[in-house]
Amino acid sequence: MYSNEEKETTAVFDYVSNSWEVYSCVSRHMSKLRKIVAPHWEETTDGKVTAAKFRLSGKQVSFVMGRTSTLTEEQREAISSRMKDLHQKRNQEVTK
């Protein structure tokens, strides 16, 4: 078992093979990666997986920017109203 200071996830990109080698000892990251691909190496301690390595194709990894904007109450209400109208229209189409 790794201490919190030792836990890490690293990703290395190989340009020639257009693939990623990802190592992680963070259980949350390993769980998400297992949904994408099976690990090709695992380290176990007392029958529990404590670290794993994964190979992913170049297309399986992307980087996105998180949202940093805050909406005003008016903007929030406008978006809510548009979504309600959209869902109403879709429900009417389905029931026809």
Residue pairs with C-beta under 8 A, 6 or more apart in sequence:
1 45
1 48
1 50
2 25
2 50
2 51
6 25
7 25
7 26
8 23
8 24
8 25
8 26
9 22
9 23
9 24
9 25
9 26
9 29
10 22
10 23
10 24
11 20
11 21
11 22
11 61
12 20
12 21
12 22
13 19
13 20
13 58
13 61
14 20
14 21
18 57
18 58
19 55
19 56
19 57
19 58
20 54
20 55
20 56
20 57
20 58
20 60
20 61
21 53
21 54
21 55
22 33
22 53
22 54
22 55
22 56
23 51
23 52
23 53
23 54
24 30
24 33
24 51
24 52
24 54
25 43
25 50
25 51
30 39
30 49
30 51
30 52
33 39
33 52
33 54
33 56
34 52
36 54
36 56
36 60
37 54
37 55
37 56
37 60
38 54
39 52
39 53
39 54
40 53
40 54
40 55
41 52
41 53
42 49
42 51
42 52
42 53
43 49
43 50
43 51
43 52
44 50
71 79
